Amino acid sequence: SAPCPQWPYCRKRCSYCNFNKYVVPAVDEAAVRACLVREAGTLLRLSQVQRVTSVFFGGGTPSLASPRTIAAVLEAIAGAAHLPAGTEVTLEANPSSAGAPRLAGFKAAGVNRLSVGVQVRGARPCPVPCSPPVPLTATTLPPQSLDDAELRLLGREHTAAEARGAVEAARRLFPGRTSIDLLFGLPGQSRGAWARGLEAVLGLCDDHISLYQLTLERGTALAAQVWGGALPTPPQDLLADMYQTARAVLVAAGFRHYEVSNFARK
């Protein structure tokens, strides 16, 4: 079993996002923590799960939760099923809420894998554990961009410098267990710009990279701009070329293409 606890709160809604998330002035974390703990234990017992193979904290923005909440959920999981010491425990985090002290708190809570969003993704597949699984110690950040103009287009609240700082802090705390998410197919994005961005990311983190093609979702601000003609629609041939270009670059750099969107060096 691979439980995926969700922290459904964000500081703002990105222009491309239609996930079930909430932007509120304040969160009653004690109440949410109690609900997450009860949900984790209840679902594991009802499904009669005996052993947990990985845990993935998603959202929303789970890095806005306190390390205490993450630890409480992991304790609930361990109380309802066998949670081996080497189980991969991933946390998605946003650069604006991923300073080194906070990440260290997540590590102490039992997280062992960090996924950093260096570009924002428009579609989220089910999380796939790394191969081989890593011990309880890292975190995961949602995809962002190393380009400030792209970040503004996507409505992200952090800067490119903050994204780089978050990745560097994550790699110091979770060496070899940091993942970067990249989004491609943004309106107006060229193949050349995409290739240059990918090279820059490789210089920042070469542990694990996830690539996501932007999906224009009904009801989002970005979709309205594209469908209204304010922004260009990326041609399908260009999107396919971007994907193949990325695959060629990453495989040449020693990555294993082990799943449609995922590449790992180890």
C-alpha positions, 0 to 999 in steps of 0.5 A: 500500500502507498498512502497519499495524505493530502494537505489541501491548502495553498497560499494562492491559486496558480493560474493553471491549477484546478485541483481541489485546494483552498486558500484561506486566511488561517488554518486550524491545523490541530483540527486538520491534523486530527482529521488526517490522523483519523483518515490514515488509520481508518483507511488502512484498517478498512483496506486491511493493509498489512504493509506500507511500501511508500508514503506521499504527502501531496496537496495543496501545499503540504510544506505549509503543514508543520513537521508535527502534523507530518510526524503525527500522520506517519505515527498513525500509519505505523500504528495501523500497518507495518511501516518498514524503516527504509520506506520512502516518505516523500513530501511535496514542498513549495520554494516559498515554504521550504527554507532549510530549518523547515526542511530539517524539521520535516526530515526529523519528522520522518520524511526522506525524499523532497520533490521540488517544483522548478516549473509548475505542472499542469497534470499530476499522475499518481506518484511512483516510488523511486527505484530503489526505495530510499530510507525515511528521510526526504521531501518533494516540492511542486514543479516551478520554473527557473524563469521569473517570467514563466513564474509570473505567467503561472501565478507562482508566489516564489521567484526563480532565486527562491526555487534554486535556493530551495533545491540547494537546501533540499540536496544538502539535507537529502543528498541523492533524494531530491526530485525536481518537477518541470512543466513544459508546453507553456504558452509561447514557450519555444523548444530552444528555451525549454532545452536551455531551461532543462540544461540549467536544471541539470546543473542544479539537481541530477537525482530525479526529474519529473516532466509534465506537459501543461494541461489547460483545465476548464475554469482556470485563469490560464485556460481562459487567456489561451482560449480567449486568444490573449496567449498562443496555443502550443502546437501539438508537434512542438509539444511532442518535440519538447518531450522527445528533446527532454528524453534524449537530453536526460538519457544522455545525462545518465538518467533512466526513463522508468515511467512516462513522466519520470527519470532517475539516475539511481 
